[in-house]
Every structure is written in structure tokens, then in C-alpha cells.
Amino acid sequence: MLSSRFLVTISYSTIFLSLAACVEPTASQVPATGLVMAGREAPEDGTMCGRYAYMSASIMELRQSGAPISKVMGVFGSGSTLDKMMRPVVVEAFDSPAFQTEGYQSQAVREFGREKYVECYKLYGNAPL
């Protein structure tokens, strides 16, 4: 659950590159959701909830692609406000089942991102960053 507003001045691209480093897909093991987070663009709405949902969905993509929880938790290990907010999201994602088929994996990622967006919106509305 969100505990504070995004009053964080960090580089989202740095976080996404760090998250992308959690998985090393091979030619025969491309993550089912097409995950290459370093190549994905940030959400277009530019809102706090959009960013939160995007990061949450990215974490669920890692869960579905077989990344170890220890590597994903390591990305959020500095103790910053953002880290304190995202570590429970990592736990929640990894507490969810990992699916074997691409369709179910994609659905899990989409639903998790939507749930996190709604959770944020209920608390803060659609606040800009």
C-alpha cells in the first residue's frame, strides 16, 4: 500500500535499467510479455499513479519471467522513500503465481498494473509528478 507521495527526484530510467538487469533472457527464453524494460518507454500520462502502476507492472513482468526476488529487491535497497514504497509491491508480485503461458503472464502483468493504478488513484487522485 502506498504510504507517501512521490516526492522523489530519481532517474526512472536508472531504475528500469536496474530492473532489466534482473533478467538475462536468452534467444530460447524470451520473457512471455516481451519484457525488455530498458527499451520500454515510461507511461505517457506523466502522473504519479501512472509511474507507480508502470513500475509495478514491470516488477510483475520480472516475476512472470522468472527473475529471482533477491535481485528485484536489491534494486530497491537504498532505503529511499521510493524504495520503501516499492518493496511491498515486489513482495506482493512475488507472492502471486507465476504462469507458464504467454497469455496468462500478460494478463497478470496488466491486471497488477491496473490494480496498483487504482490503489494509488484512490489515495491521491491523479496528481502530477
C-alpha positions in Angstrom: 0.0 0.0 0.0 1.2 3.5 -0.7 2.4 5.3 2.3 3.6 8.7 0.9 3.5 10.8 -2.2 6.1 10.6 -4.9 8.4 13.3 -3.7 11.3 11.5 -5.2 13.9 13.0 -7.5 15.4 10.0 -9.1 16.0 8.9 -12.6 13.3 6.4 -13.6 15.4 5.2 -16.5 18.1 4.2 -13.9 15.6 2.1 -12.0 14.2 0.5 -15.2 17.8 -0.3 -16.3 18.4 -1.9 -12.9 15.2 -3.9 -13.1 16.1 -5.0 -16.6 19.4 -6.3 -15.3 17.5 -8.8 -13.1 16.7 -11.0 -16.1 19.1 -12.3 -18.7 16.8 -13.6 -21.4 18.3 -16.0 -24.0 17.1 -16.5 -27.5 15.2 -19.5 -26.4 13.8 -17.9 -23.2 12.4 -14.5 -24.2 10.0 -13.4 -21.4 6.5 -14.0 -22.4 5.3 -10.4 -22.1 8.0 -9.2 -24.4 9.9 -7.7 -21.5 12.9 -5.7 -22.3 12.4 -2.9 -19.8 15.4 -0.9 -20.8 13.6 -0.5 -24.2 10.2 0.3 -22.8 9.0 3.9 -22.5 7.6 5.4 -19.4 3.9 5.9 -19.2 2.6 8.8 -21.2 0.2 10.3 -18.6 3.2 11.5 -16.5 1.2 11.2 -13.3 2.3 9.8 -10.0 -0.2 6.9 -10.3 0.9 6.2 -13.9 4.5 5.9 -12.9 3.6 3.8 -9.9 1.5 1.4 -12.0 4.2 1.2 -14.7 6.9 0.3 -12.1 4.5 -2.2 -10.5 3.7 -3.9 -13.8 7.4 -4.0 -14.6 8.0 -5.8 -11.3 5.2 -8.3 -12.2 6.8 -8.8 -15.6 10.0 -9.8 -13.8 8.0 -12.2 -11.6 6.5 -13.8 -14.6 9.8 -14.1 -16.5 11.5 -16.0 -13.6 13.7 -13.3 -12.1 14.8 -14.1 -8.6 13.2 -12.0 -5.9 16.5 -11.2 -4.3 17.7 -9.4 -7.5 14.5 -7.4 -7.7 14.6 -6.5 -4.0 18.2 -5.4 -4.5 17.1 -2.7 -6.9 15.1 -1.1 -4.1 17.6 -1.5 -1.3 18.8 2.1 -0.7 16.2 3.0 1.9 14.8 5.9 -0.1 11.1 6.8 0.0 10.7 5.2 -3.3 12.4 2.0 -2.2 10.2 1.8 1.0 7.1 2.2 -1.3 8.1 -0.3 -3.9 9.5 -3.2 -1.7 5.9 -4.2 -0.6 5.0 -4.2 -4.3 7.8 -6.6 -5.0 6.7 -8.9 -2.2 3.1 -8.8 -3.5 4.1 -9.5 -7.0 6.3 -12.5 -6.0 3.5 -13.8 -3.7 1.4 -14.1 -6.9 1.6 -17.2 -9.1 4.0 -17.3 -12.0 2.2 -18.5 -15.1 3.6 -20.7 -17.9 1.7 -19.4 -20.9 2.2 -16.1 -22.5 -1.4 -15.1 -22.4 -1.8 -15.7 -18.7 1.6 -13.9 -18.0 0.5 -10.9 -20.0 -2.9 -10.8 -18.2 -1.2 -11.0 -14.8 1.1 -8.1 -15.7 -1.8 -5.9 -17.0 -4.1 -6.6 -14.0 -1.3 -6.0 -11.5 -0.5 -2.6 -13.1 -4.2 -1.7 -13.1 -4.7 -2.7 -9.5 -1.8 -0.5 -8.5 -3.0 2.4 -10.5 -6.5 2.2 -8.9 -4.9 1.8 -5.4 -2.8 5.0 -6.0 -5.7 6.9 -7.5 -7.9 6.2 -4.5 -5.3 7.6 -2.2 -4.0 10.6 -4.2 -6.1 11.2 -7.3 -4.3 11.8 -10.5 -1.5 14.0 -9.1 1.2 15.1 -11.5 4.8 14.3 -10.7 
